[in-house]
């Protein structure tokens, strides 16, 4: 049996999963976040909709239609 302990928000610490790479890219003059293994279908569908124009509610509705029963 595995027990998960969730810390209160004021004591919780965030970290990237080990397979993500966060680094500075001189060619882009910016930090980048890399995920070398690629994205699965559902993750790709979420990111396609993060266009800076759509709010969470319509994105959620579209994803529910795209992935019924999830």
Helices and strands as residue ranges (DSSP letters): E 20-25, E 30-35, H 41-49, H 56-66
